[in-house]
């Protein structure tokens, strides 16, 4: 079957939900309590050990195969506008986010700020200042460039994930 990466991710979530549902039902029905003297068969929940294990195993196999196909797609498919595969972009985008966040802090500082006094130095009449040791305007410019690049990268990755199809067999 041909799917996009976005469709494969939705199918993966569906399989995980299905596995979790079976595991949850197993947890609730694989053992039970009965009072002394109570008819055990009247309170015994429906549960088939072998069928449940087989169902979970079948779903786990599908999940493994699907994740493998997604991984293969991610290492083979390049992202237009970036000389990178999807798996490289999945590392690159968080790096850009961290860089953008750092630049956001750097662009927000004042060129000169009064330093905080320590409690033991309250009787001293010396005023300390903290100075930005870089060009704040340059940090602002870099922040804008990184933000634009991040948006471009996210959009390019979204486009690939929603339009490029690959074959899966699960």
RAQUI-V986604 format. One record per backbone hydrogen bond with DSSP energy under -1.0 kcal/mol. CO is the residue of the C=O (numbers start at 1). NH is the residue of the N-H. E is the energy in kcal/mol with one decimal. If there is no record, write none. Layout:
# RAQUI-V986604
co=<CO:CO>
nh=<NH:NH>
e=<E:E>
This chain:
# RAQUI-V986604
co=<1:3:4:5:6:7:8:9:10:11:12:13:14:15:16:17:18:19:20:21:22:23:24:25:26:35:40:40:48:49:50:51:52:53:54:55:56:57:58:59:60:61:62:63:64:65:66:67:68:69:70:71:72:73:74:77:79:82:84:85:86:88:88:89:91:92:93:94:95:96:97:98:99:100:101:102:103:111:113:118:119:121:128:130:135:136:137:138:139:140:141:142:143:144:145:146:147:148:149:150:151:152:153:154:155:156:157:158:159:160:161:166>
nh=<168:166:8:9:10:11:12:13:14:15:16:17:18:19:20:21:22:23:24:25:26:27:28:29:30:38:43:44:52:53:54:55:56:57:58:59:60:61:62:63:64:65:66:67:68:69:70:71:72:73:74:75:76:77:87:86:82:84:79:89:90:91:92:93:95:96:97:98:99:100:101:102:103:104:105:106:107:132:130:121:122:124:115:113:139:140:141:142:143:144:145:146:147:148:149:150:151:152:153:154:155:156:157:158:159:160:161:162:163:164:6:3>
e=<-2.7:-2.7:-2.6:-2.3:-1.7:-2.4:-2.5:-2.3:-2.1:-2.4:-2.6:-2.6:-2.3:-2.7:-2.7:-2.3:-2.1:-2.7:-2.4:-2.4:-2.5:-2.3:-1.9:-1.7:-2.4:-2.3:-1.1:-1.1:-2.6:-2.6:-2.2:-2.4:-2.5:-2.5:-2.5:-2.1:-2.8:-2.2:-1.9:-2.6:-2.5:-2.5:-2.8:-2.9:-2.2:-2.4:-2.5:-2.6:-2.7:-2.3:-2.7:-1.9:-1.2:-2.8:-2.3:-2.0:-2.0:-1.8:-2.7:-2.4:-2.3:-1.0:-2.7:-2.9:-1.3:-2.5:-2.2:-2.4:-2.3:-2.9:-2.6:-2.3:-2.5:-2.2:-1.7:-2.3:-2.7:-2.2:-3.5:-1.1:-1.1:-1.1:-2.7:-2.6:-1.9:-2.2:-2.3:-2.8:-2.5:-2.2:-2.2:-2.9:-2.7:-2.2:-2.5:-2.8:-2.3:-2.5:-2.7:-2.7:-2.4:-2.5:-2.5:-2.6:-2.4:-2.1:-2.8:-1.6:-1.1:-2.1:-2.6:-2.6>
